[in-house]
Amino acid sequence: MGYFDDFRGEPTILMIGPGSAHKYLGADLARFGTGHSDVLAVTGLPYVEAHGNLEVAMYRVTTSRARGLIIRPGLNAPVFDWLLNHEVCAEISEKLISLSEAVGSGHQYLEVLTPEDALVMASRGE
């Protein structure tokens, strides 16, 4: 997982990996969306390799506070907070699991809410 200021003309968090990693994240996100925890440290998950001091955390919030991905200053690099409600968690989870089960290469844009400070794209085999 890495952050690019200008990936295809947009600031983007790019998740590149095998289908299994996307499937694990999709499953963790589905549990997060309906669970008791309000924070999921994505870059701390055992199957996620973050590059360039990248920090991404998901925060489950009420529908009125859901905003998508926001960027805030960090100590060594920007920190990315993904503010999602349970419906959006379920939608992104479905996209990740679908990508993991697809035959061949492909990608999914995981942005659902606007405005967002950056796009999130998951890619497999590209």
N, CA, C and O atoms as CSV, one atom per row, in Angstrom:
chain,resi,resn,atom,element,x,y,z
A,1,MET,N,N,0.847,-1.163,0.000
A,1,MET,CA,C,0.000,0.000,0.000
A,1,MET,C,C,0.893,1.227,0.000
A,1,MET,O,O,1.838,1.323,0.782
A,2,GLY,N,N,0.580,2.168,-0.892
A,2,GLY,CA,C,1.379,3.379,-0.977
A,2,GLY,C,C,0.531,4.577,-1.354
A,2,GLY,O,O,-0.592,4.431,-1.837
A,3,TYR,N,N,1.073,5.755,-1.130
A,3,TYR,CA,C,0.391,6.999,-1.472
A,3,TYR,C,C,1.150,7.699,-2.585
A,3,TYR,O,O,2.377,7.795,-2.551
A,4,PHE,N,N,0.409,8.186,-3.569
A,4,PHE,CA,C,0.976,8.914,-4.696
A,4,PHE,C,C,0.248,10.248,-4.828
A,4,PHE,O,O,-0.978,10.290,-4.930
A,5,ASP,N,N,1.019,11.341,-4.825
A,5,ASP,CA,C,0.423,12.686,-4.972
A,5,ASP,C,C,-0.312,12.846,-6.286
A,5,ASP,O,O,-1.321,13.548,-6.359
A,6,ASP,N,N,0.199,12.187,-7.343
A,6,ASP,CA,C,-0.367,12.367,-8.671
A,6,ASP,C,C,-0.372,11.038,-9.422
A,6,ASP,O,O,0.500,10.776,-10.250
A,7,PHE,N,N,-1.355,10.215,-9.124
A,7,PHE,CA,C,-1.522,8.943,-9.818
A,7,PHE,C,C,-2.715,9.108,-10.755
A,7,PHE,O,O,-3.858,9.215,-10.311
A,8,ARG,N,N,-2.433,9.126,-12.060
A,8,ARG,CA,C,-3.473,9.384,-13.072
A,8,ARG,C,C,-4.199,10.707,-12.813
A,8,ARG,O,O,-5.406,10.832,-13.024
A,9,GLY,N,N,-3.414,11.691,-12.347
A,9,GLY,CA,C,-3.961,13.031,-12.151
A,9,GLY,C,C,-4.650,13.272,-10.822
A,9,GLY,O,O,-5.199,14.355,-10.614
A,10,GLU,N,N,-4.644,12.303,-9.913
A,10,GLU,CA,C,-5.326,12.442,-8.627
A,10,GLU,C,C,-4.420,11.962,-7.502
A,10,GLU,O,O,-3.634,11.034,-7.697
A,11,PRO,N,N,-4.519,12.583,-6.320
A,11,PRO,CA,C,-3.848,11.987,-5.167
A,11,PRO,C,C,-4.535,10.655,-4.854
A,11,PRO,O,O,-5.761,10.591,-4.766
A,12,THR,N,N,-3.736,9.585,-4.686
A,12,THR,CA,C,-4.304,8.239,-4.610
A,12,THR,C,C,-3.557,7.359,-3.618
A,12,THR,O,O,-2.328,7.360,-3.566
A,13,ILE,N,N,-4.314,6.615,-2.839
A,13,ILE,CA,C,-3.750,5.506,-2.073
A,13,ILE,C,C,-3.965,4.279,-2.931
A,13,ILE,O,O,-5.093,3.962,-3.309
A,14,LEU,N,N,-2.881,3.592,-3.237
A,14,LEU,CA,C,-2.934,2.428,-4.110
A,14,LEU,C,C,-2.657,1.171,-3.293
A,14,LEU,O,O,-1.623,1.048,-2.637
A,15,MET,N,N,-3.607,0.246,-3.350
A,15,MET,CA,C,-3.468,-1.047,-2.681
A,15,MET,C,C,-3.199,-2.085,-3.752
A,15,MET,O,O,-4.099,-2.467,-4.500
A,16,ILE,N,N,-1.946,-2.544,-3.823
A,16,ILE,CA,C,-1.574,-3.548,-4.808
A,16,ILE,C,C,-1.281,-4.834,-4.058
A,16,ILE,O,O,-0.570,-4.825,-3.053
A,17,GLY,N,N,-1.824,-5.933,-4.543
A,17,GLY,CA,C,-1.521,-7.189,-3.880
A,17,GLY,C,C,-2.270,-8.343,-4.474
A,17,GLY,O,O,-3.047,-8.190,-5.416
A,18,PRO,N,N,-2.023,-9.518,-3.903
A,18,PRO,CA,C,-2.724,-10.706,-4.377
A,18,PRO,C,C,-4.186,-10.668,-3.935
A,18,PRO,O,O,-4.562,-9.923,-3.031
A,19,GLY,N,N,-4.982,-11.477,-4.586
A,19,GLY,CA,C,-6.398,-11.535,-4.248
A,19,GLY,C,C,-6.641,-11.855,-2.786
A,19,GLY,O,O,-7.607,-11.367,-2.199
A,20,SER,N,N,-5.781,-12.668,-2.189
A,20,SER,CA,C,-5.984,-13.041,-0.789
A,20,SER,C,C,-5.931,-11.827,0.132
A,20,SER,O,O,-6.707,-11.744,1.083
A,21,ALA,N,N,-5.029,-10.884,-0.134
A,21,ALA,CA,C,-4.939,-9.686,0.704
A,21,ALA,C,C,-6.210,-8.847,0.591
A,21,ALA,O,O,-6.705,-8.333,1.594
A,22,HIS,N,N,-6.736,-8.707,-0.615
A,22,HIS,CA,C,-7.977,-7.943,-0.801
A,22,HIS,C,C,-9.145,-8.660,-0.120
A,22,HIS,O,O,-10.030,-8.019,0.447
A,23,LYS,N,N,-9.140,-9.977,-0.181
A,23,LYS,CA,C,-10.205,-10.749,0.469
A,23,LYS,C,C,-10.140,-10.592,1.986
A,23,LYS,O,O,-11.169,-10.408,2.635
A,24,TYR,N,N,-8.929,-10.663,2.556
A,24,TYR,CA,C,-8.773,-10.472,4.006
A,24,TYR,C,C,-9.243,-9.089,4.427
A,24,TYR,O,O,-9.960,-8.948,5.418
A,25,LEU,N,N,-8.837,-8.059,3.670
A,25,LEU,CA,C,-9.247,-6.702,4.021
A,25,LEU,C,C,-10.762,-6.550,3.882
A,25,LEU,O,O,-11.404,-5.921,4.723
A,26,GLY,N,N,-11.330,-7.124,2.822
A,26,GLY,CA,C,-12.784,-7.065,2.657
A,26,GLY,C,C,-13.508,-7.704,3.822
A,26,GLY,O,O,-14.495,-7.158,4.316
A,27,ALA,N,N,-13.027,-8.864,4.271
A,27,ALA,CA,C,-13.647,-9.548,5.401
A,27,ALA,C,C,-13.478,-8.741,6.691
A,27,ALA,O,O,-14.419,-8.615,7.475
A,28,ASP,N,N,-12.273,-8.194,6.906
A,28,ASP,CA,C,-12.052,-7.374,8.101
A,28,ASP,C,C,-12.922,-6.123,8.080
A,28,ASP,O,O,-13.431,-5.699,9.119
A,29,LEU,N,N,-13.093,-5.537,6.909
A,29,LEU,CA,C,-13.920,-4.340,6.785
A,29,LEU,C,C,-15.393,-4.656,7.038
A,29,LEU,O,O,-16.097,-3.858,7.658
A,30,ALA,N,N,-15.864,-5.805,6.567
A,30,ALA,CA,C,-17.255,-6.203,6.828
A,30,ALA,C,C,-17.490,-6.371,8.334
A,30,ALA,O,O,-18.507,-5.923,8.863
A,31,ARG,N,N,-16.541,-7.019,9.016
A,31,ARG,CA,C,-16.660,-7.184,10.477
A,31,ARG,C,C,-16.584,-5.840,11.185
A,31,ARG,O,O,-17.323,-5.587,12.137
A,32,PHE,N,N,-15.683,-4.977,10.714
A,32,PHE,CA,C,-15.527,-3.653,11.309
A,32,PHE,C,C,-16.818,-2.851,11.189
A,32,PHE,O,O,-17.216,-2.166,12.132
A,33,GLY,N,N,-17.469,-2.933,10.037
A,33,GLY,CA,C,-18.690,-2.162,9.806
A,33,GLY,C,C,-19.829,-2.520,10.735
A,33,GLY,O,O,-20.705,-1.692,10.985
A,34,THR,N,N,-19.834,-3.728,11.248
A,34,THR,CA,C,-20.928,-4.169,12.119
A,34,THR,C,C,-20.461,-4.486,13.535
A,34,THR,O,O,-21.265,-4.890,14.375
A,35,GLY,N,N,-19.169,-4.307,13.807
A,35,GLY,CA,C,-18.601,-4.697,15.096
A,35,GLY,C,C,-18.697,-3.618,16.150
A,35,GLY,O,O,-19.466,-2.663,16.039
A,36,HIS,N,N,-17.888,-3.805,17.177
A,36,HIS,CA,C,-17.917,-2.898,18.327
A,36,HIS,C,C,-16.780,-1.889,18.321
A,36,HIS,O,O,-16.835,-0.890,19.038
A,37,SER,N,N,-15.756,-2.138,17.527
A,37,SER,CA,C,-14.625,-1.212,17.468
A,37,SER,C,C,-14.957,-0.049,16.536
A,37,SER,O,O,-15.638,-0.223,15.526
A,38,ASP,N,N,-14.470,1.129,16.888
A,38,ASP,CA,C,-14.700,2.305,16.053
A,38,ASP,C,C,-13.507,2.662,15.185
A,38,ASP,O,O,-13.599,3.567,14.356
A,39,VAL,N,N,-12.368,1.956,15.362
A,39,VAL,CA,C,-11.154,2.256,14.612
A,39,VAL,C,C,-10.533,0.960,14.100
A,39,VAL,O,O,-10.441,-0.026,14.831
A,40,LEU,N,N,-10.110,0.971,12.844
A,40,LEU,CA,C,-9.370,-0.140,12.254
A,40,LEU,C,C,-8.097,0.433,11.644
A,40,LEU,O,O,-8.157,1.162,10.655
A,41,ALA,N,N,-6.948,0.109,12.226
A,41,ALA,CA,C,-5.653,0.585,11.726
A,41,ALA,C,C,-5.251,-0.286,10.548
A,41,ALA,O,O,-4.634,-1.335,10.733
A,42,VAL,N,N,-5.592,0.134,9.349
A,42,VAL,CA,C,-5.379,-0.661,8.139
A,42,VAL,C,C,-3.904,-0.974,7.935
A,42,VAL,O,O,-3.548,-2.115,7.639
A,43,THR,N,N,-3.046,0.023,8.090
A,43,THR,CA,C,-1.622,-0.194,7.846
A,43,THR,C,C,-0.968,-1.017,8.949
A,43,THR,O,O,0.212,-1.351,8.838
A,44,GLY,N,N,-1.689,-1.347,9.996
A,44,GLY,CA,C,-1.174,-2.211,11.048
A,44,GLY,C,C,-1.597,-3.658,10.899
A,44,GLY,O,O,-1.192,-4.503,11.698
A,45,LEU,N,N,-2.407,-3.963,9.887
A,45,LEU,CA,C,-2.874,-5.337,9.689
A,45,LEU,C,C,-1.722,-6.213,9.191
A,45,LEU,O,O,-0.864,-5.739,8.446
A,46,PRO,N,N,-1.694,-7.483,9.596
A,46,PRO,CA,C,-0.542,-8.332,9.268
A,46,PRO,C,C,-0.340,-8.598,7.783
A,46,PRO,O,O,0.776,-8.926,7.379
A,47,TYR,N,N,-1.348,-8.474,6.973
A,47,TYR,CA,C,-1.237,-8.747,5.544
A,47,TYR,C,C,-1.062,-7.473,4.718
A,47,TYR,O,O,-1.068,-7.534,3.488
A,48,VAL,N,N,-0.907,-6.317,5.375
A,48,VAL,CA,C,-0.731,-5.040,4.690
A,48,VAL,C,C,0.712,-4.571,4.867
A,48,VAL,O,O,1.214,-4.464,5.986
A,49,GLU,N,N,1.367,-4.295,3.737
A,49,GLU,CA,C,2.712,-3.737,3.759
A,49,GLU,C,C,2.626,-2.295,3.292
A,49,GLU,O,O,2.366,-2.025,2.120
A,50,ALA,N,N,2.846,-1.371,4.222
A,50,ALA,CA,C,2.756,0.052,3.909
A,50,ALA,C,C,4.122,0.583,3.514
A,50,ALA,O,O,5.135,0.214,4.107
A,51,HIS,N,N,4.146,1.453,2.508
A,51,HIS,CA,C,5.393,2.047,2.023
A,51,HIS,C,C,5.419,3.535,2.340
A,51,HIS,O,O,4.382,4.198,2.326
A,52,GLY,N,N,6.603,4.053,2.626
A,52,GLY,CA,C,6.769,5.491,2.822
A,52,GLY,C,C,6.114,6.044,4.069
A,52,GLY,O,O,5.529,7.125,4.016
A,53,ASN,N,N,6.189,5.344,5.190
A,53,ASN,CA,C,5.591,5.801,6.460
A,53,ASN,C,C,4.089,6.043,6.353
A,53,ASN,O,O,3.539,6.867,7.084
A,54,LEU,N,N,3.436,5.341,5.460
A,54,LEU,CA,C,2.003,5.512,5.248
A,54,LEU,C,C,1.221,5.034,6.474
A,54,LEU,O,O,1.471,3.950,7.003
A,55,GLU,N,N,0.275,5.860,6.914
A,55,GLU,CA,C,-0.644,5.490,7.980
A,55,GLU,C,C,-2.067,5.691,7.475
A,55,GLU,O,O,-2.450,6.794,7.085
A,56,VAL,N,N,-2.851,4.601,7.489
A,56,VAL,CA,C,-4.260,4.664,7.101
A,56,VAL,C,C,-5.072,4.015,8.206
A,56,VAL,O,O,-4.800,2.884,8.609
A,57,ALA,N,N,-6.065,4.734,8.688
A,57,ALA,CA,C,-6.972,4.190,9.696
A,57,ALA,C,C,-8.402,4.445,9.247
A,57,ALA,O,O,-8.726,5.509,8.719
A,58,MET,N,N,-9.254,3.442,9.469
A,58,MET,CA,C,-10.679,3.587,9.190
A,58,MET,C,C,-11.388,3.893,10.500
A,58,MET,O,O,-11.099,3.297,11.538
A,59,TYR,N,N,-12.311,4.823,10.430
A,59,TYR,CA,C,-13.120,5.192,11.581
A,59,TYR,C,C,-14.582,4.976,11.218
A,59,TYR,O,O,-15.076,5.518,10.229
A,60,ARG,N,N,-15.263,4.177,12.028
A,60,ARG,CA,C,-16.695,3.977,11.786
A,60,ARG,C,C,-17.431,5.122,12.462
A,60,ARG,O,O,-17.281,5.351,13.662
A,61,VAL,N,N,-18.225,5.835,11.679
A,61,VAL,CA,C,-18.932,7.011,12.163
A,61,VAL,C,C,-20.400,6.911,11.769
A,61,VAL,O,O,-20.786,6.048,10.981
A,62,THR,N,N,-21.207,7.801,12.325
A,62,THR,CA,C,-22.618,7.850,11.947
A,62,THR,C,C,-22.734,8.345,10.515
A,62,THR,O,O,-21.804,8.952,9.985
A,63,THR,N,N,-23.851,8.091,9.902
A,63,THR,CA,C,-24.058,8.477,8.507
A,63,THR,C,C,-23.829,9.961,8.302
A,63,THR,O,O,-23.265,10.355,7.282
A,64,SER,N,N,-24.252,10.801,9.246
A,64,SER,CA,C,-24.102,12.246,9.073
A,64,SER,C,C,-22.642,12.698,9.135
A,64,SER,O,O,-22.317,13.760,8.605
A,65,ARG,N,N,-21.749,11.922,9.770
A,65,ARG,CA,C,-20.340,12.292,9.871
A,65,ARG,C,C,-19.481,11.615,8.815
A,65,ARG,O,O,-18.303,11.946,8.681
A,66,ALA,N,N,-20.038,10.682,8.066
A,66,ALA,CA,C,-19.248,9.965,7.060
A,66,ALA,C,C,-18.770,10.954,6.003
A,66,ALA,O,O,-19.553,11.737,5.466
A,67,ARG,N,N,-17.475,10.904,5.717
A,67,ARG,CA,C,-16.915,11.855,4.771
A,67,ARG,C,C,-15.979,11.204,3.773
A,67,ARG,O,O,-15.583,11.861,2.810
A,68,GLY,N,N,-15.617,9.992,3.944
A,68,GLY,CA,C,-14.649,9.386,3.054
A,68,GLY,C,C,-13.245,9.607,3.574
A,68,GLY,O,O,-13.032,9.672,4.785
A,69,LEU,N,N,-12.292,9.722,2.678
A,69,LEU,CA,C,-10.877,9.811,3.043
A,69,LEU,C,C,-10.454,11.255,3.221
A,69,LEU,O,O,-10.666,12.089,2.340
A,70,ILE,N,N,-9.848,11.548,4.379
A,70,ILE,CA,C,-9.307,12.884,4.618
A,70,ILE,C,C,-7.817,12.742,4.951
A,70,ILE,O,O,-7.383,11.727,5.496
A,71,ILE,N,N,-7.064,13.760,4.619
A,71,ILE,CA,C,-5.624,13.775,4.869
A,71,ILE,C,C,-5.346,14.809,5.946
A,71,ILE,O,O,-5.843,15.933,5.896
A,72,ARG,N,N,-4.535,14.403,6.930
A,72,ARG,CA,C,-4.093,15.357,7.949
A,72,ARG,C,C,-2.582,15.239,8.107
A,72,ARG,O,O,-2.005,14.192,7.812
A,73,PRO,N,N,-1.942,16.304,8.570
A,73,PRO,CA,C,-0.489,16.256,8.730
A,73,PRO,C,C,-0.090,15.213,9.778
A,73,PRO,O,O,-0.755,15.055,10.802
A,74,GLY,N,N,1.001,14.513,9.501
A,74,GLY,CA,C,1.555,13.556,10.450
A,74,GLY,C,C,2.980,13.936,10.790
A,74,GLY,O,O,3.517,14.899,10.244
A,75,LEU,N,N,3.594,13.189,11.685
A,75,LEU,CA,C,4.953,13.476,12.125
A,75,LEU,C,C,5.958,13.349,10.978
A,75,LEU,O,O,6.752,14.259,10.740
A,76,ASN,N,N,5.920,12.202,10.261
A,76,ASN,CA,C,6.872,11.954,9.177
A,76,ASN,C,C,6.247,11.988,7.786
A,76,ASN,O,O,6.952,12.126,6.786
A,77,ALA,N,N,4.955,11.864,7.725
A,77,ALA,CA,C,4.245,11.807,6.442
A,77,ALA,C,C,2.772,12.097,6.716
A,77,ALA,O,O,2.347,12.079,7.871
A,78,PRO,N,N,1.992,12.362,5.680
A,78,PRO,CA,C,0.561,12.576,5.904
A,78,PRO,C,C,-0.087,11.333,6.520
A,78,PRO,O,O,0.354,10.206,6.295
A,79,VAL,N,N,-1.131,11.566,7.291
A,79,VAL,CA,C,-1.926,10.492,7.894
A,79,VAL,C,C,-3.291,10.527,7.222
A,79,VAL,O,O,-3.857,11.596,6.993
A,80,PHE,N,N,-3.810,9.344,6.909
A,80,PHE,CA,C,-5.074,9.245,6.190
A,80,PHE,C,C,-6.133,8.641,7.107
A,80,PHE,O,O,-5.976,7.534,7.622
A,81,ASP,N,N,-7.198,9.384,7.296
A,81,ASP,CA,C,-8.336,8.927,8.090
A,81,ASP,C,C,-9.500,8.686,7.138
A,81,ASP,O,O,-9.903,9.576,6.389
A,82,TRP,N,N,-10.028,7.478,7.179
A,82,TRP,CA,C,-11.135,7.097,6.308
A,82,TRP,C,C,-12.381,7.028,7.162
A,82,TRP,O,O,-12.538,6.089,7.942
A,83,LEU,N,N,-13.283,8.012,7.034
A,83,LEU,CA,C,-14.487,8.097,7.850
A,83,LEU,C,C,-15.638,7.428,7.108
A,83,LEU,O,O,-16.140,7.957,6.116
A,84,LEU,N,N,-16.053,6.260,7.598
A,84,LEU,CA,C,-17.050,5.436,6.907
A,84,LEU,C,C,-18.198,5.066,7.830
A,84,LEU,O,O,-17.998,4.824,9.020
A,85,ASN,N,N,-19.396,5.025,7.276
A,85,ASN,CA,C,-20.516,4.478,8.034
A,85,ASN,C,C,-20.643,2.988,7.704
A,85,ASN,O,O,-19.930,2.481,6.838
A,86,HIS,N,N,-21.544,2.292,8.387
A,86,HIS,CA,C,-21.612,0.837,8.192
A,86,HIS,C,C,-22.067,0.450,6.788
A,86,HIS,O,O,-21.674,-0.608,6.294
A,87,GLU,N,N,-22.882,1.271,6.132
A,87,GLU,CA,C,-23.308,0.950,4.772
A,87,GLU,C,C,-22.133,1.020,3.793
A,87,GLU,O,O,-21.990,0.165,2.919
A,88,VAL,N,N,-21.305,2.038,3.949
A,88,VAL,CA,C,-20.159,2.195,3.065
A,88,VAL,C,C,-19.124,1.104,3.335
A,88,VAL,O,O,-18.490,0.606,2.405
A,89,CYS,N,N,-18.951,0.732,4.606
A,89,CYS,CA,C,-18.059,-0.392,4.930
A,89,CYS,C,C,-18.495,-1.635,4.170
A,89,CYS,O,O,-17.662,-2.339,3.600
A,90,ALA,N,N,-19.789,-1.909,4.160
A,90,ALA,CA,C,-20.306,-3.093,3.462
A,90,ALA,C,C,-20.074,-2.991,1.956
A,90,ALA,O,O,-19.712,-3.979,1.317
A,91,GLU,N,N,-20.279,-1.806,1.388
A,91,GLU,CA,C,-20.091,-1.628,-0.058
A,91,GLU,C,C,-18.626,-1.806,-0.469
A,91,GLU,O,O,-18.335,-2.472,-1.463
A,92,ILE,N,N,-17.711,-1.215,0.292
A,92,ILE,CA,C,-16.289,-1.352,-0.023
A,92,ILE,C,C,-15.844,-2.791,0.192
A,92,ILE,O,O,-15.042,-3.312,-0.582
A,93,SER,N,N,-16.355,-3.436,1.232
A,93,SER,CA,C,-16.043,-4.843,1.484
A,93,SER,C,C,-16.434,-5.703,0.288
A,93,SER,O,O,-15.665,-6.565,-0.140
A,94,GLU,N,N,-17.616,-5.471,-0.246
A,94,GLU,CA,C,-18.081,-6.233,-1.420
A,94,GLU,C,C,-17.160,-6.009,-2.623
A,94,GLU,O,O,-16.859,-6.951,-3.356
A,95,LYS,N,N,-16.714,-4.769,-2.825
A,95,LYS,CA,C,-15.814,-4.479,-3.950
A,95,LYS,C,C,-14.494,-5.223,-3.794
A,95,LYS,O,O,-13.983,-5.793,-4.757
A,96,LEU,N,N,-13.939,-5.218,-2.579
A,96,LEU,CA,C,-12.670,-5.897,-2.345
A,96,LEU,C,C,-12.792,-7.406,-2.519
A,96,LEU,O,O,-11.920,-8.031,-3.122
A,97,ILE,N,N,-13.852,-7.989,-2.003
A,97,ILE,CA,C,-14.043,-9.435,-2.130
A,97,ILE,C,C,-14.297,-9.808,-3.583
A,97,ILE,O,O,-13.811,-10.836,-4.055
A,98,SER,N,N,-15.052,-8.981,-4.294
A,98,SER,CA,C,-15.294,-9.217,-5.716
A,98,SER,C,C,-13.976,-9.194,-6.491
A,98,SER,O,O,-13.744,-10.046,-7.349
A,99,LEU,N,N,-13.118,-8.226,-6.193
A,99,LEU,CA,C,-11.817,-8.147,-6.842
A,99,LEU,C,C,-10.979,-9.382,-6.527
A,99,LEU,O,O,-10.280,-9.896,-7.401
A,100,SER,N,N,-11.043,-9.852,-5.311
A,100,SER,CA,C,-10.243,-11.013,-4.907
A,100,SER,C,C,-10.683,-12.286,-5.622
A,100,SER,O,O,-9.871,-13.185,-5.840
A,101,GLU,N,N,-11.950,-12.370,-5.985
A,101,GLU,CA,C,-12.496,-13.577,-6.608
A,101,GLU,C,C,-12.519,-13.508,-8.135
A,101,GLU,O,O,-12.843,-14.490,-8.802
A,102,ALA,N,N,-12.176,-12.352,-8.678
A,102,ALA,CA,C,-12.200,-12.181,-10.132
A,102,ALA,C,C,-11.102,-13.006,-10.791
A,102,ALA,O,O,-10.040,-13.230,-10.211
A,103,VAL,N,N,-11.376,-13.449,-12.002
A,103,VAL,CA,C,-10.373,-14.166,-12.787
A,103,VAL,C,C,-9.501,-13.128,-13.485
A,103,VAL,O,O,-10.018,-12.212,-14.125
A,104,GLY,N,N,-8.204,-13.262,-13.368
A,104,GLY,CA,C,-7.295,-12.331,-14.035
A,104,GLY,C,C,-7.064,-11.074,-13.231
A,104,GLY,O,O,-7.391,-11.003,-12.046
A,105,SER,N,N,-6.499,-10.086,-13.889
A,105,SER,CA,C,-6.155,-8.834,-13.221
A,105,SER,C,C,-7.342,-7.874,-13.243
A,105,SER,O,O,-8.311,-8.064,-13.977
A,106,GLY,N,N,-7.232,-6.842,-12.416
A,106,GLY,CA,C,-8.275,-5.831,-12.390
A,106,GLY,C,C,-8.053,-4.848,-11.261
A,106,GLY,O,O,-7.088,-4.956,-10.505
A,107,HIS,N,N,-8.955,-3.888,-11.156
A,107,HIS,CA,C,-8.881,-2.919,-10.068
A,107,HIS,C,C,-10.282,-2.434,-9.717
A,107,HIS,O,O,-11.228,-2.592,-10.489
A,108,GLN,N,N,-10.386,-1.845,-8.547
A,108,GLN,CA,C,-11.626,-1.253,-8.056
A,108,GLN,C,C,-11.294,0.098,-7.441
A,108,GLN,O,O,-10.315,0.224,-6.705
A,109,TYR,N,N,-12.095,1.098,-7.737
A,109,TYR,CA,C,-12.006,2.371,-7.033
A,109,TYR,C,C,-12.893,2.253,-5.813
A,109,TYR,O,O,-14.065,1.893,-5.922
A,110,LEU,N,N,-12.334,2.558,-4.645
A,110,LEU,CA,C,-13.053,2.338,-3.402
A,110,LEU,C,C,-13.666,3.608,-2.833
A,110,LEU,O,O,-14.182,3.610,-1.715
A,111,GLU,N,N,-13.607,4.679,-3.598
A,111,GLU,CA,C,-14.248,5.883,-3.108
A,111,GLU,C,C,-15.759,5.729,-3.258
A,111,GLU,O,O,-16.265,5.256,-4.276
A,112,VAL,N,N,-16.438,6.136,-2.232
A,112,VAL,CA,C,-17.889,6.041,-2.247
A,112,VAL,C,C,-18.490,7.384,-1.889
A,112,VAL,O,O,-19.512,7.792,-2.440
A,113,LEU,N,N,-17.848,8.057,-0.969
A,113,LEU,CA,C,-18.361,9.333,-0.483
A,113,LEU,C,C,-17.554,10.479,-1.086
A,113,LEU,O,O,-16.363,10.323,-1.359
A,114,THR,N,N,-18.181,11.605,-1.289
A,114,THR,CA,C,-17.458,12.779,-1.768
A,114,THR,C,C,-17.808,13.957,-0.874
A,114,THR,O,O,-18.885,13.938,-0.279
A,115,PRO,N,N,-16.993,14.957,-0.742
A,115,PRO,CA,C,-15.670,15.041,-1.352
A,115,PRO,C,C,-14.632,14.277,-0.534
A,115,PRO,O,O,-14.744,14.169,0.687
A,116,GLU,N,N,-13.649,13.763,-1.206
A,116,GLU,CA,C,-12.555,13.077,-0.545
A,116,GLU,C,C,-11.260,13.782,-0.903
A,116,GLU,O,O,-11.132,14.380,-1.972
A,117,ASP,N,N,-10.295,13.702,0.016
A,117,ASP,CA,C,-9.000,14.342,-0.230
A,117,ASP,C,C,-8.134,13.527,-1.178
A,117,ASP,O,O,-7.233,14.072,-1.817
A,118,ALA,N,N,-8.396,12.226,-1.277
A,118,ALA,CA,C,-7.641,11.349,-2.174
A,118,ALA,C,C,-8.498,10.154,-2.549
A,118,ALA,O,O,-9.426,9.791,-1.826
A,119,LEU,N,N,-8.185,9.550,-3.673
A,119,LEU,CA,C,-8.855,8.319,-4.101
A,119,LEU,C,C,-8.192,7.125,-3.428
A,119,LEU,O,O,-7.040,7.194,-2.999
A,120,VAL,N,N,-8.938,6.035,-3.344
A,120,VAL,CA,C,-8.371,4.763,-2.904
A,120,VAL,C,C,-8.661,3.760,-4.008
A,120,VAL,O,O,-9.808,3.574,-4.416
A,121,MET,N,N,-7.602,3.118,-4.484
A,121,MET,CA,C,-7.748,2.141,-5.556
A,121,MET,C,C,-7.093,0.839,-5.137
A,121,MET,O,O,-5.953,0.836,-4.671
A,122,ALA,N,N,-7.803,-0.260,-5.298
A,122,ALA,CA,C,-7.251,-1.596,-5.063
A,122,ALA,C,C,-6.972,-2.230,-6.419
A,122,ALA,O,O,-7.810,-2.193,-7.321
A,123,SER,N,N,-5.785,-2.811,-6.551
A,123,SER,CA,C,-5.369,-3.390,-7.826
A,123,SER,C,C,-4.832,-4.790,-7.597
A,123,SER,O,O,-4.145,-5.066,-6.614
A,124,ARG,N,N,-5.166,-5.662,-8.532
A,124,ARG,CA,C,-4.699,-7.050,-8.459
A,124,ARG,C,C,-4.136,-7.451,-9.827
A,124,ARG,O,O,-4.843,-7.413,-10.833
A,125,GLY,N,N,-2.880,-7.827,-9.850
A,125,GLY,CA,C,-2.270,-8.357,-11.070
A,125,GLY,C,C,-2.059,-7.361,-12.186
A,125,GLY,O,O,-1.891,-7.767,-13.336
A,126,GLU,N,N,-2.061,-6.089,-11.898
A,126,GLU,CA,C,-1.861,-5.069,-12.943
A,126,GLU,C,C,-0.468,-4.492,-12.864
A,126,GLU,O,O,-0.114,-3.622,-13.659
